[in-house]
Amino acid sequence: MSKIAVMIPCYNEEITIEKVIKDFRKELPEADIYVYDNNSTDKTAEIATKSNAIVRKEHNQGKGNVIRRMFREIDADIYVMVDGDDTYPAEMVHELIKPIKEKTADMVIGDRLSNGTYKKENKRKFHGLGNGMVKESINKLFNTNLKDIMTGYRAFNKMFVKNMPVLSSKFEIETEMTLHALDKKFIIKEVPIVYRDRPEGSKSKLNTVKDGFKVLKTILSMYKDFRPRKFFFALAFILFILGLIPGIPVIIEFIKTQYITKLPSAVLATGFMIMATVALQCGIILDTIVKANKQKYELNLIRYEEMDKFHKSNN
């Protein structure tokens, strides 16, 4: 039988955490339910302990830091990640873990957006706008068609969890997971779920503007890291065009008179062209490095899988 771990990152969720634990215990009585308390100032940890969850602490503030700790410490075959705010239905967990059990997916996403329940239930309209922007950005940049990028309801296999380097510290973590899975060719499946808004008295910890900016920054940064050739070629093209704008009149003048009188324009155009050339070279060099790192990552996955099989056969 597969060992299942339900992972619940929490910060000040005393209103909802008991219900979330009970709901998941009802659906997955065989699972270990972990609550990682992230410096809550209320009774979240106390209530989770009384509800017989496995309660642990993460002192570095931020959801990404909590997920990093969970991925390092928890050993299971199937991992379910869910927020502690009671916005995701526990009864849908069977649909989420089914592709993991059947080995047809490495990560399963609980899609809140396709059936319209997020738009209907969510009272923070800018959150919906931010979700849409992030989704469209990633789909265009990575040539995919995912429906929900930032959902906090997901299931993973052990291979994904133990081979994902979590770099984000806060709410960019879901975006990072998705980008990592796309870049490393992990199989992603989406399962439509019903979303419900937080109950009265429960407050979101997400700052729409501040955290939204961090997510967009993460997308740009990771696109640079994962697709350096496209990123730097696009930058080189922009710099080349900027160089042509002041440079064309200088070239025309030189062709007609054999002299250059627009010296500032000539220096500016030369500067842009040099930067364009450097950006082009950076793209080529970094693309080679990224390809080499991907080869190493694939080899490490093979070694990890062999070691995991070895340990299972000896237990």
Secondary structure by P-SEA (a helix, b strand, c coil): cbbbbbbbbbccccccaaaaaaaaaaacccbbbbbbbcccccaaaaaaaaaccbbbbbccccaaaaaaaaaacccccbbbbbbcccccccccccccccccccccccbbbbccccccccccccccaaaaaaaaaaaaaaaaaacccccccccccccccaaaaacccccccccaaaaaaaaaaaaaccbbbbbbbbbbcccccccccccaaaaaaaaaaaaaaaaaaacaaaaaaaaaaaaaaaaaaccaaaaaaaaacccccaaaaaaaaaaaaaaaaaaaaaaaaaaaaaaaaaaaaaaaaaaaaaaaaaaaaac
